Amino acid sequence: MNYLFLSVAIVFEVLATTALKQSDGLTRLWPSLATVVGYALAFYFLSLPLRVLPVGVVYAVWSGVGIVFITAIGWLWFRQSLDVAAVAGIVLIIAGVLVINLFSKTLAH
């Protein structure tokens, strides 16, 4: 269940961050409300796996996966360009999340 809660937290964080971009500095009502509700739900669901899993590992996975998805949304939906350094950084983030999940013993609690 912890990974399900973490996945839901990531989804809400990505939705909230996408809405934040659409809110135009929190000046548009519906995207602003979606941002606030999305972040509230993201933090609630993020708090659930923290009951049993290490905070550093949970936060690393949450933020790393969120960064990758937000970057993809920015590239695909908002047509934001990525240079070689940005792509290399995203690849390193993905590698870091994979190393944590595949090789770290801290998740075995």
Biopython code that builds the backbone (N, CA, C, O; Angstrom):
import numpy as np
from Bio.PDB.StructureBuilder import StructureBuilder

atoms = [
    (1, "MET", "N", (0.812, -1.205, 0.000)),
    (1, "MET", "CA", (0.000, 0.000, 0.000)),
    (1, "MET", "C", (0.853, 1.267, 0.000)),
    (1, "MET", "O", (0.444, 2.300, -0.529)),
    (2, "ASN", "N", (2.047, 1.177, 0.600)),
    (2, "ASN", "CA", (2.887, 2.374, 0.685)),
    (2, "ASN", "C", (3.262, 2.911, -0.690)),
    (2, "ASN", "O", (3.282, 4.123, -0.901)),
    (3, "TYR", "N", (3.559, 2.009, -1.629)),
    (3, "TYR", "CA", (3.892, 2.474, -2.970)),
    (3, "TYR", "C", (2.662, 3.006, -3.704)),
    (3, "TYR", "O", (2.782, 3.905, -4.535)),
    (4, "LEU", "N", (1.499, 2.469, -3.411)),
    (4, "LEU", "CA", (0.273, 3.011, -3.981)),
    (4, "LEU", "C", (0.047, 4.432, -3.474)),
    (4, "LEU", "O", (-0.254, 5.331, -4.259)),
    (5, "PHE", "N", (0.190, 4.639, -2.164)),
    (5, "PHE", "CA", (0.034, 5.981, -1.594)),
    (5, "PHE", "C", (1.064, 6.941, -2.167)),
    (5, "PHE", "O", (0.743, 8.089, -2.475)),
    (6, "LEU", "N", (2.287, 6.483, -2.310)),
    (6, "LEU", "CA", (3.338, 7.325, -2.879)),
    (6, "LEU", "C", (3.023, 7.663, -4.335)),
    (6, "LEU", "O", (3.246, 8.794, -4.767)),
    (7, "SER", "N", (2.513, 6.709, -5.084)),
    (7, "SER", "CA", (2.139, 6.955, -6.482)),
    (7, "SER", "C", (1.007, 7.972, -6.579)),
    (7, "SER", "O", (1.035, 8.857, -7.436)),
    (8, "VAL", "N", (0.021, 7.849, -5.711)),
    (8, "VAL", "CA", (-1.095, 8.808, -5.695)),
    (8, "VAL", "C", (-0.576, 10.197, -5.337)),
    (8, "VAL", "O", (-1.003, 11.189, -5.927)),
    (9, "ALA", "N", (0.340, 10.274, -4.375)),
    (9, "ALA", "CA", (0.938, 11.559, -3.995)),
    (9, "ALA", "C", (1.654, 12.193, -5.181)),
    (9, "ALA", "O", (1.552, 13.400, -5.401)),
    (10, "ILE", "N", (2.373, 11.384, -5.939)),
    (10, "ILE", "CA", (3.091, 11.891, -7.111)),
    (10, "ILE", "C", (2.109, 12.415, -8.156)),
    (10, "ILE", "O", (2.328, 13.476, -8.740)),
    (11, "VAL", "N", (1.042, 11.680, -8.390)),
    (11, "VAL", "CA", (0.043, 12.111, -9.372)),
    (11, "VAL", "C", (-0.555, 13.454, -8.973)),
    (11, "VAL", "O", (-0.665, 14.354, -9.805)),
    (12, "PHE", "N", (-0.946, 13.600, -7.697)),
    (12, "PHE", "CA", (-1.531, 14.868, -7.250)),
    (12, "PHE", "C", (-0.515, 16.004, -7.305)),
    (12, "PHE", "O", (-0.879, 17.136, -7.624)),
    (13, "GLU", "N", (0.742, 15.726, -7.001)),
    (13, "GLU", "CA", (1.776, 16.761, -7.070)),
    (13, "GLU", "C", (1.986, 17.217, -8.508)),
    (13, "GLU", "O", (2.137, 18.411, -8.766)),
    (14, "VAL", "N", (1.996, 16.281, -9.435)),
    (14, "VAL", "CA", (2.175, 16.627, -10.849)),
    (14, "VAL", "C", (0.969, 17.418, -11.365)),
    (14, "VAL", "O", (1.132, 18.399, -12.091)),
    (15, "LEU", "N", (-0.230, 16.992, -10.992)),
    (15, "LEU", "CA", (-1.427, 17.738, -11.396)),
    (15, "LEU", "C", (-1.425, 19.147, -10.808)),
    (15, "LEU", "O", (-1.760, 20.112, -11.494)),
    (16, "ALA", "N", (-1.048, 19.259, -9.537)),
    (16, "ALA", "CA", (-1.028, 20.572, -8.883)),
    (16, "ALA", "C", (0.011, 21.490, -9.514)),
    (16, "ALA", "O", (-0.248, 22.678, -9.704)),
    (17, "THR", "N", (1.168, 20.957, -9.838)),
    (17, "THR", "CA", (2.210, 21.773, -10.447)),
    (17, "THR", "C", (1.813, 22.199, -11.855)),
    (17, "THR", "O", (2.109, 23.319, -12.271)),
    (18, "THR", "N", (1.150, 21.321, -12.582)),
    (18, "THR", "CA", (0.646, 21.685, -13.907)),
    (18, "THR", "C", (-0.405, 22.781, -13.793)),
    (18, "THR", "O", (-0.413, 23.724, -14.585)),
    (19, "ALA", "N", (-1.289, 22.658, -12.814)),
    (19, "ALA", "CA", (-2.301, 23.695, -12.580)),
    (19, "ALA", "C", (-1.644, 25.007, -12.158)),
    (19, "ALA", "O", (-2.111, 26.084, -12.530)),
    (20, "LEU", "N", (-0.566, 24.922, -11.385)),
    (20, "LEU", "CA", (0.143, 26.125, -10.963)),
    (20, "LEU", "C", (0.661, 26.901, -12.173)),
    (20, "LEU", "O", (0.595, 28.129, -12.202)),
    (21, "LYS", "N", (1.168, 26.192, -13.152)),
    (21, "LYS", "CA", (1.621, 26.847, -14.386)),
    (21, "LYS", "C", (0.440, 27.542, -15.076)),
    (21, "LYS", "O", (0.578, 28.649, -15.598)),
    (22, "GLN", "N", (-0.706, 26.887, -15.070)),
    (22, "GLN", "CA", (-1.904, 27.435, -15.727)),
    (22, "GLN", "C", (-2.546, 28.572, -14.931)),
    (22, "GLN", "O", (-3.333, 29.341, -15.484)),
    (23, "SER", "N", (-2.220, 28.689, -13.636)),
    (23, "SER", "CA", (-2.886, 29.668, -12.772)),
    (23, "SER", "C", (-2.436, 31.102, -13.020)),
    (23, "SER", "O", (-3.057, 32.037, -12.515)),
    (24, "ASP", "N", (-1.379, 31.286, -13.780)),
    (24, "ASP", "CA", (-0.864, 32.615, -14.106)),
    (24, "ASP", "C", (-0.575, 33.414, -12.836)),
    (24, "ASP", "O", (-1.095, 34.511, -12.635)),
    (25, "GLY", "N", (0.276, 32.824, -11.981)),
    (25, "GLY", "CA", (0.646, 33.503, -10.740)),
    (25, "GLY", "C", (-0.482, 33.520, -9.720)),
    (25, "GLY", "O", (-0.617, 34.474, -8.954)),
    (26, "LEU", "N", (-1.286, 32.474, -9.710)),
    (26, "LEU", "CA", (-2.456, 32.332, -8.830)),
    (26, "LEU", "C", (-3.488, 33.441, -9.044)),
    (26, "LEU", "O", (-4.176, 33.849, -8.109)),
    (27, "THR", "N", (-3.586, 33.925, -10.290)),
    (27, "THR", "CA", (-4.574, 34.964, -10.609)),
    (27, "THR", "C", (-5.818, 34.402, -11.297)),
    (27, "THR", "O", (-6.811, 35.113, -11.454)),
    (28, "ARG", "N", (-5.773, 33.134, -11.709)),
    (28, "ARG", "CA", (-6.939, 32.499, -12.338)),
    (28, "ARG", "C", (-7.540, 31.528, -11.329)),
    (28, "ARG", "O", (-6.832, 30.687, -10.775)),
    (29, "LEU", "N", (-8.851, 31.644, -11.087)),
    (29, "LEU", "CA", (-9.512, 30.946, -9.989)),
    (29, "LEU", "C", (-9.393, 29.435, -10.060)),
    (29, "LEU", "O", (-8.870, 28.823, -9.128)),
    (30, "TRP", "N", (-9.859, 28.814, -11.131)),
    (30, "TRP", "CA", (-9.923, 27.347, -11.166)),
    (30, "TRP", "C", (-8.558, 26.673, -11.153)),
    (30, "TRP", "O", (-8.370, 25.707, -10.413)),
    (31, "PRO", "N", (-7.607, 27.143, -11.938)),
    (31, "PRO", "CA", (-6.277, 26.534, -11.813)),
    (31, "PRO", "C", (-5.662, 26.757, -10.421)),
    (31, "PRO", "O", (-4.938, 25.898, -9.916)),
    (32, "SER", "N", (-5.950, 27.903, -9.811)),
    (32, "SER", "CA", (-5.434, 28.170, -8.464)),
    (32, "SER", "C", (-6.043, 27.222, -7.444)),
    (32, "SER", "O", (-5.335, 26.696, -6.585)),
    (33, "LEU", "N", (-7.340, 27.000, -7.532)),
    (33, "LEU", "CA", (-7.989, 26.045, -6.628)),
    (33, "LEU", "C", (-7.472, 24.633, -6.852)),
    (33, "LEU", "O", (-7.251, 23.891, -5.895)),
    (34, "ALA", "N", (-7.278, 24.261, -8.106)),
    (34, "ALA", "CA", (-6.734, 22.933, -8.410)),
    (34, "ALA", "C", (-5.326, 22.795, -7.829)),
    (34, "ALA", "O", (-4.952, 21.719, -7.362)),
    (35, "THR", "N", (-4.554, 23.861, -7.854)),
    (35, "THR", "CA", (-3.208, 23.842, -7.283)),
    (35, "THR", "C", (-3.261, 23.586, -5.782)),
    (35, "THR", "O", (-2.564, 22.710, -5.271)),
    (36, "VAL", "N", (-4.084, 24.348, -5.084)),
    (36, "VAL", "CA", (-4.167, 24.222, -3.621)),
    (36, "VAL", "C", (-4.689, 22.844, -3.217)),
    (36, "VAL", "O", (-4.118, 22.196, -2.340)),
    (37, "VAL", "N", (-5.759, 22.399, -3.845)),
    (37, "VAL", "CA", (-6.331, 21.086, -3.517)),
    (37, "VAL", "C", (-5.350, 19.969, -3.894)),
    (37, "VAL", "O", (-5.168, 19.016, -3.136)),
    (38, "GLY", "N", (-4.729, 20.091, -5.052)),
    (38, "GLY", "CA", (-3.773, 19.072, -5.497)),
    (38, "GLY", "C", (-2.594, 18.932, -4.559)),
    (38, "GLY", "O", (-2.196, 17.816, -4.224)),
    (39, "TYR", "N", (-2.024, 20.060, -4.126)),
    (39, "TYR", "CA", (-0.900, 19.984, -3.191)),
    (39, "TYR", "C", (-1.339, 19.454, -1.833)),
    (39, "TYR", "O", (-0.603, 18.696, -1.201)),
    (40, "ALA", "N", (-2.525, 19.839, -1.373)),
    (40, "ALA", "CA", (-3.016, 19.317, -0.091)),
    (40, "ALA", "C", (-3.160, 17.796, -0.154)),
    (40, "ALA", "O", (-2.742, 17.094, 0.767)),
    (41, "LEU", "N", (-3.743, 17.294, -1.223)),
    (41, "LEU", "CA", (-3.888, 15.843, -1.378)),
    (41, "LEU", "C", (-2.533, 15.164, -1.562)),
    (41, "LEU", "O", (-2.309, 14.069, -1.046)),
    (42, "ALA", "N", (-1.641, 15.809, -2.289)),
    (42, "ALA", "CA", (-0.305, 15.240, -2.484)),
    (42, "ALA", "C", (0.405, 15.080, -1.143)),
    (42, "ALA", "O", (0.992, 14.031, -0.877)),
    (43, "PHE", "N", (0.359, 16.103, -0.303)),
    (43, "PHE", "CA", (1.031, 16.008, 0.990)),
    (43, "PHE", "C", (0.338, 15.020, 1.922)),
    (43, "PHE", "O", (1.001, 14.352, 2.715)),
    (44, "TYR", "N", (-0.977, 14.920, 1.839)),
    (44, "TYR", "CA", (-1.665, 13.926, 2.658)),
    (44, "TYR", "C", (-1.197, 12.510, 2.273)),
    (44, "TYR", "O", (-0.800, 11.723, 3.132)),
    (45, "PHE", "N", (-1.250, 12.204, 0.974)),
    (45, "PHE", "CA", (-0.851, 10.868, 0.535)),
    (45, "PHE", "C", (0.652, 10.630, 0.713)),
    (45, "PHE", "O", (1.079, 9.491, 0.903)),
    (46, "LEU", "N", (1.451, 11.694, 0.653)),
    (46, "LEU", "CA", (2.871, 11.557, 0.925)),
    (46, "LEU", "C", (3.118, 11.210, 2.389)),
    (46, "LEU", "O", (4.077, 10.507, 2.709)),
    (47, "SER", "N", (2.264, 11.695, 3.272)),
    (47, "SER", "CA", (2.457, 11.433, 4.706)),
    (47, "SER", "C", (2.212, 9.975, 5.074)),
    (47, "SER", "O", (2.749, 9.502, 6.076)),
    (48, "LEU", "N", (1.430, 9.263, 4.306)),
    (48, "LEU", "CA", (1.079, 7.887, 4.655)),
    (48, "LEU", "C", (2.261, 6.920, 4.584)),
    (48, "LEU", "O", (2.469, 6.169, 5.538)),
    (49, "PRO", "N", (3.042, 6.899, 3.508)),
    (49, "PRO", "CA", (4.199, 5.991, 3.513)),
    (49, "PRO", "C", (5.274, 6.419, 4.509)),
    (49, "PRO", "O", (6.124, 5.610, 4.881)),
    (50, "LEU", "N", (5.249, 7.670, 4.941)),
    (50, "LEU", "CA", (6.254, 8.135, 5.895)),
    (50, "LEU", "C", (6.067, 7.513, 7.276)),
    (50, "LEU", "O", (6.944, 7.623, 8.133)),
    (51, "ARG", "N", (4.936, 6.865, 7.490)),
    (51, "ARG", "CA", (4.723, 6.155, 8.756)),
    (51, "ARG", "C", (5.720, 5.028, 8.931)),
    (51, "ARG", "O", (6.114, 4.713, 10.054)),
    (52, "VAL", "N", (6.137, 4.410, 7.816)),
    (52, "VAL", "CA", (6.989, 3.218, 7.923)),
    (52, "VAL", "C", (8.269, 3.290, 7.083)),
    (52, "VAL", "O", (9.208, 2.537, 7.339)),
    (53, "LEU", "N", (8.323, 4.155, 6.114)),
    (53, "LEU", "CA", (9.503, 4.237, 5.240)),
    (53, "LEU", "C", (10.331, 5.461, 5.594)),
    (53, "LEU", "O", (9.785, 6.444, 6.096)),
    (54, "PRO", "N", (11.630, 5.426, 5.347)),
    (54, "PRO", "CA", (12.505, 6.561, 5.662)),
    (54, "PRO", "C", (12.139, 7.813, 4.864)),
    (54, "PRO", "O", (11.901, 7.750, 3.658)),
    (55, "VAL", "N", (12.098, 8.941, 5.556)),
    (55, "VAL", "CA", (11.678, 10.191, 4.931)),
    (55, "VAL", "C", (12.567, 10.574, 3.751)),
    (55, "VAL", "O", (12.060, 11.044, 2.733)),
    (56, "GLY", "N", (13.856, 10.387, 3.861)),
    (56, "GLY", "CA", (14.758, 10.758, 2.771)),
    (56, "GLY", "C", (14.514, 9.976, 1.506)),
    (56, "GLY", "O", (14.547, 10.528, 0.406)),
    (57, "VAL", "N", (14.269, 8.694, 1.660)),
    (57, "VAL", "CA", (14.034, 7.833, 0.504)),
    (57, "VAL", "C", (12.682, 8.155, -0.132)),
    (57, "VAL", "O", (12.578, 8.276, -1.352)),
    (58, "VAL", "N", (11.649, 8.294, 0.699)),
    (58, "VAL", "CA", (10.315, 8.616, 0.184)),
    (58, "VAL", "C", (10.344, 9.948, -0.550)),
    (58, "VAL", "O", (9.791, 10.074, -1.643)),
    (59, "TYR", "N", (10.986, 10.935, 0.050)),
    (59, "TYR", "CA", (11.043, 12.252, -0.574)),
    (59, "TYR", "C", (11.860, 12.223, -1.865)),
    (59, "TYR", "O", (11.510, 12.894, -2.836)),
    (60, "ALA", "N", (12.933, 11.461, -1.880)),
    (60, "ALA", "CA", (13.755, 11.361, -3.094)),
    (60, "ALA", "C", (12.944, 10.769, -4.249)),
    (60, "ALA", "O", (13.006, 11.264, -5.374)),
    (61, "VAL", "N", (12.191, 9.717, -3.966)),
    (61, "VAL", "CA", (11.376, 9.087, -5.013)),
    (61, "VAL", "C", (10.271, 10.039, -5.441)),
    (61, "VAL", "O", (10.037, 10.222, -6.635)),
    (62, "TRP", "N", (9.582, 10.652, -4.466)),
    (62, "TRP", "CA", (8.467, 11.563, -4.765)),
    (62, "TRP", "C", (8.934, 12.736, -5.629)),
    (62, "TRP", "O", (8.338, 13.034, -6.664)),
    (63, "SER", "N", (9.986, 13.382, -5.197)),
    (63, "SER", "CA", (10.440, 14.548, -5.946)),
    (63, "SER", "C", (11.083, 14.152, -7.277)),
    (63, "SER", "O", (10.888, 14.836, -8.282)),
    (64, "GLY", "N", (11.840, 13.067, -7.295)),
    (64, "GLY", "CA", (12.492, 12.646, -8.531)),
    (64, "GLY", "C", (11.510, 12.264, -9.619)),
    (64, "GLY", "O", (11.623, 12.716, -10.758)),
    (65, "VAL", "N", (10.549, 11.431, -9.264)),
    (65, "VAL", "CA", (9.543, 11.020, -10.255)),
    (65, "VAL", "C", (8.697, 12.222, -10.666)),
    (65, "VAL", "O", (8.349, 12.371, -11.837)),
    (66, "GLY", "N", (8.367, 13.077, -9.696)),
    (66, "GLY", "CA", (7.602, 14.289, -10.018)),
    (66, "GLY", "C", (8.332, 15.186, -10.990)),
    (66, "GLY", "O", (7.733, 15.711, -11.928)),
    (67, "ILE", "N", (9.628, 15.367, -10.772)),
    (67, "ILE", "CA", (10.436, 16.193, -11.672)),
    (67, "ILE", "C", (10.427, 15.629, -13.086)),
    (67, "ILE", "O", (10.286, 16.375, -14.055)),
    (68, "VAL", "N", (10.575, 14.333, -13.205)),
    (68, "VAL", "CA", (10.593, 13.710, -14.527)),
    (68, "VAL", "C", (9.245, 13.924, -15.235)),
    (68, "VAL", "O", (9.208, 14.299, -16.407)),
    (69, "PHE", "N", (8.149, 13.684, -14.520)),
    (69, "PHE", "CA", (6.827, 13.861, -15.144)),
    (69, "PHE", "C", (6.545, 15.319, -15.485)),
    (69, "PHE", "O", (6.014, 15.610, -16.557)),
    (70, "ILE", "N", (6.890, 16.234, -14.593)),
    (70, "ILE", "CA", (6.656, 17.657, -14.868)),
    (70, "ILE", "C", (7.501, 18.123, -16.046)),
    (70, "ILE", "O", (7.040, 18.914, -16.869)),
    (71, "THR", "N", (8.725, 17.641, -16.129)),
    (71, "THR", "CA", (9.565, 17.992, -17.273)),
    (71, "THR", "C", (8.952, 17.480, -18.579)),
    (71, "THR", "O", (8.955, 18.182, -19.590)),
    (72, "ALA", "N", (8.427, 16.254, -18.548)),
    (72, "ALA", "CA", (7.782, 15.697, -19.739)),
    (72, "ALA", "C", (6.543, 16.504, -20.116)),
    (72, "ALA", "O", (6.317, 16.776, -21.296)),
    (73, "ILE", "N", (5.745, 16.887, -19.129)),
    (73, "ILE", "CA", (4.552, 17.705, -19.403)),
    (73, "ILE", "C", (4.959, 19.059, -19.965)),
    (73, "ILE", "O", (4.352, 19.549, -20.918)),
    (74, "GLY", "N", (5.982, 19.661, -19.379)),
    (74, "GLY", "CA", (6.457, 20.943, -19.894)),
    (74, "GLY", "C", (6.917, 20.846, -21.331)),
    (74, "GLY", "O", (6.669, 21.741, -22.138)),
    (75, "TRP", "N", (7.588, 19.753, -21.644)),
    (75, "TRP", "CA", (8.097, 19.561, -23.006)),
    (75, "TRP", "C", (6.959, 19.266, -23.985)),
    (75, "TRP", "O", (6.908, 19.844, -25.070)),
    (76, "LEU", "N", (6.051, 18.369, -23.603)),
    (76, "LEU", "CA", (4.983, 17.950, -24.515)),
    (76, "LEU", "C", (3.834, 18.959, -24.600)),
    (76, "LEU", "O", (3.385, 19.298, -25.695)),
    (77, "TRP", "N", (3.367, 19.432, -23.462)),
    (77, "TRP", "CA", (2.153, 20.243, -23.421)),
    (77, "TRP", "C", (2.458, 21.735, -23.581)),
    (77, "TRP", "O", (1.787, 22.434, -24.341)),
    (78, "PHE", "N", (3.464, 22.209, -22.866)),
    (78, "PHE", "CA", (3.776, 23.634, -22.900)),
    (78, "PHE", "C", (4.835, 23.981, -23.935)),
    (78, "PHE", "O", (5.200, 25.148, -24.080)),
    (79, "ARG", "N", (5.329, 22.987, -24.653)),
    (79, "ARG", "CA", (6.320, 23.172, -25.717)),
    (79, "ARG", "C", (7.592, 23.845, -25.204)),
    (79, "ARG", "O", (8.201, 24.650, -25.909)),
    (80, "GLN", "N", (7.991, 23.511, -23.972)),
    (80, "GLN", "CA", (9.220, 24.049, -23.407)),
    (80, "GLN", "C", (10.388, 23.191, -23.882)),
    (80, "GLN", "O", (10.335, 21.962, -23.834)),
    (81, "SER", "N", (11.425, 23.851, -24.332)),
    (81, "SER", "CA", (12.548, 23.108, -24.905)),
    (81, "SER", "C", (13.477, 22.587, -23.812)),
    (81, "SER", "O", (13.544, 23.136, -22.713)),
    (82, "LEU", "N", (14.179, 21.528, -24.142)),
    (82, "LEU", "CA", (15.167, 20.925, -23.256)),
    (82, "LEU", "C", (16.495, 20.851, -23.998)),
    (82, "LEU", "O", (16.558, 20.389, -25.138)),
    (83, "ASP", "N", (17.550, 21.307, -23.342)),
    (83, "ASP", "CA", (18.860, 21.163, -23.956)),
    (83, "ASP", "C", (19.510, 19.862, -23.474)),
    (83, "ASP", "O", (18.925, 19.123, -22.683)),
    (84, "VAL", "N", (20.701, 19.599, -23.949)),
    (84, "VAL", "CA", (21.392, 18.351, -23.628)),
    (84, "VAL", "C", (21.627, 18.228, -22.129)),
    (84, "VAL", "O", (21.477, 17.142, -21.570)),
    (85, "ALA", "N", (21.992, 19.320, -21.473)),
    (85, "ALA", "CA", (22.248, 19.279, -20.033)),
    (85, "ALA", "C", (20.977, 18.928, -19.259)),
    (85, "ALA", "O", (21.029, 18.168, -18.292)),
    (86, "ALA", "N", (19.841, 19.476, -19.678)),
    (86, "ALA", "CA", (18.573, 19.166, -19.015)),
    (86, "ALA", "C", (18.214, 17.696, -19.181)),
    (86, "ALA", "O", (17.789, 17.047, -18.225)),
    (87, "VAL", "N", (18.380, 17.174, -20.376)),
    (87, "VAL", "CA", (18.085, 15.757, -20.627)),
    (87, "VAL", "C", (19.031, 14.875, -19.816)),
    (87, "VAL", "O", (18.603, 13.871, -19.247)),
    (88, "ALA", "N", (20.298, 15.234, -19.758)),
    (88, "ALA", "CA", (21.262, 14.465, -18.968)),
    (88, "ALA", "C", (20.880, 14.484, -17.489)),
    (88, "ALA", "O", (20.973, 13.463, -16.809)),
    (89, "GLY", "N", (20.457, 15.629, -16.998)),
    (89, "GLY", "CA", (20.030, 15.719, -15.606)),
    (89, "GLY", "C", (18.826, 14.848, -15.313)),
    (89, "GLY", "O", (18.769, 14.193, -14.272)),
    (90, "ILE", "N", (17.863, 14.835, -16.223)),
    (90, "ILE", "CA", (16.671, 13.995, -16.050)),
    (90, "ILE", "C", (17.062, 12.520, -16.062)),
    (90, "ILE", "O", (16.540, 11.734, -15.271)),
    (91, "VAL", "N", (17.970, 12.144, -16.947)),
    (91, "VAL", "CA", (18.441, 10.753, -16.981)),
    (91, "VAL", "C", (19.099, 10.387, -15.655)),
    (91, "VAL", "O", (18.900, 9.279, -15.158)),
    (92, "LEU", "N", (19.872, 11.288, -15.079)),
    (92, "LEU", "CA", (20.504, 11.021, -13.791)),
    (92, "LEU", "C", (19.481, 10.899, -12.663)),
    (92, "LEU", "O", (19.647, 10.079, -11.760)),
    (93, "ILE", "N", (18.428, 11.708, -12.713)),
    (93, "ILE", "CA", (17.358, 11.598, -11.713)),
    (93, "ILE", "C", (16.678, 10.237, -11.818)),
    (93, "ILE", "O", (16.440, 9.577, -10.806)),
    (94, "ILE", "N", (16.369, 9.822, -13.029)),
    (94, "ILE", "CA", (15.755, 8.503, -13.228)),
    (94, "ILE", "C", (16.687, 7.410, -12.711)),
    (94, "ILE", "O", (16.242, 6.475, -12.046)),
    (95, "ALA", "N", (17.968, 7.528, -13.015)),
    (95, "ALA", "CA", (18.940, 6.536, -12.533)),
    (95, "ALA", "C", (18.967, 6.506, -11.010)),
    (95, "ALA", "O", (19.038, 5.431, -10.414)),
    (96, "GLY", "N", (18.912, 7.668, -10.376)),
    (96, "GLY", "CA", (18.919, 7.724, -8.923)),
    (96, "GLY", "C", (17.702, 7.063, -8.304)),
    (96, "GLY", "O", (17.826, 6.330, -7.324)),
    (97, "VAL", "N", (16.531, 7.312, -8.862)),
    (97, "VAL", "CA", (15.311, 6.677, -8.358)),
    (97, "VAL", "C", (15.387, 5.166, -8.547)),
    (97, "VAL", "O", (14.981, 4.410, -7.664)),
    (98, "LEU", "N", (15.905, 4.719, -9.691)),
    (98, "LEU", "CA", (16.049, 3.280, -9.927)),
    (98, "LEU", "C", (17.035, 2.642, -8.949)),
    (98, "LEU", "O", (16.775, 1.555, -8.432)),
    (99, "VAL", "N", (18.146, 3.297, -8.696)),
    (99, "VAL", "CA", (19.129, 2.762, -7.749)),
    (99, "VAL", "C", (18.500, 2.617, -6.363)),
    (99, "VAL", "O", (18.677, 1.594, -5.702)),
    (100, "ILE", "N", (17.776, 3.627, -5.933)),
    (100, "ILE", "CA", (17.119, 3.558, -4.621)),
    (100, "ILE", "C", (16.153, 2.384, -4.570)),
    (100, "ILE", "O", (16.169, 1.605, -3.617)),
    (101, "ASN", "N", (15.324, 2.255, -5.577)),
    (101, "ASN", "CA", (14.291, 1.220, -5.551)),
    (101, "ASN", "C", (14.823, -0.182, -5.793)),
    (101, "ASN", "O", (14.274, -1.145, -5.259)),
    (102, "LEU", "N", (15.863, -0.317, -6.575)),
    (102, "LEU", "CA", (16.365, -1.639, -6.905)),
    (102, "LEU", "C", (17.428, -2.158, -5.943)),
    (102, "LEU", "O", (17.529, -3.365, -5.726)),
    (103, "PHE", "N", (18.225, -1.252, -5.362)),
    (103, "PHE", "CA", (19.375, -1.704, -4.604)),
    (103, "PHE", "C", (19.414, -1.295, -3.133)),
    (103, "PHE", "O", (20.180, -1.864, -2.355)),
    (104, "SER", "N", (18.608, -0.328, -2.749)),
    (104, "SER", "CA", (18.668, 0.145, -1.373)),
    (104, "SER", "C", (17.973, -0.831, -0.428)),
    (104, "SER", "O", (16.881, -1.320, -0.716)),
    (105, "LYS", "N", (18.610, -1.103, 0.685)),
    (105, "LYS", "CA", (18.033, -1.972, 1.718)),
    (105, "LYS", "C", (17.119, -1.184, 2.661)),
    (105, "LYS", "O", (16.410, -1.790, 3.464)),
    (106, "THR", "N", (17.117, 0.145, 2.583)),
    (106, "THR", "CA", (16.312, 0.955, 3.496)),
    (106, "THR", "C", (14.818, 0.831, 3.238)),
    (106, "THR", "O", (14.015, 1.171, 4.107)),
    (107, "LEU", "N", (14.436, 0.357, 2.078)),
    (107, "LEU", "CA", (13.017, 0.204, 1.762)),
    (107, "LEU", "C", (12.449, -1.121, 2.242)),
    (107, "LEU", "O", (11.261, -1.381, 2.050)),
    (108, "ALA", "N", (13.249, -1.948, 2.851)),
    (108, "ALA", "CA", (12.819, -3.282, 3.267)),
    (108, "ALA", "C", (12.135, -3.293, 4.630)),
    (108, "ALA", "O", (11.905, -4.366, 5.187)),
    (109, "HIS", "N", (11.804, -2.122, 5.181)),
    (109, "HIS", "CA", (11.149, -2.064, 6.488)),
    (109, "HIS", "C", (9.780, -2.690, 6.466)),
    (109, "HIS", "O", (9.098, -2.721, 7.491)),
]
sb = StructureBuilder()
sb.init_structure("model")
sb.init_model(0)
sb.init_chain("A")
sb.init_seg("    ")
for serial, (resi, resn, name, xyz) in enumerate(atoms, 1):
    if name == "N":
        sb.init_residue(resn, " ", resi, " ")
    sb.init_atom(name, np.array(xyz, "f"), 0.0, 1.0, " ", f" {name:<3s}", serial, name[0])
structure = sb.get_structure()
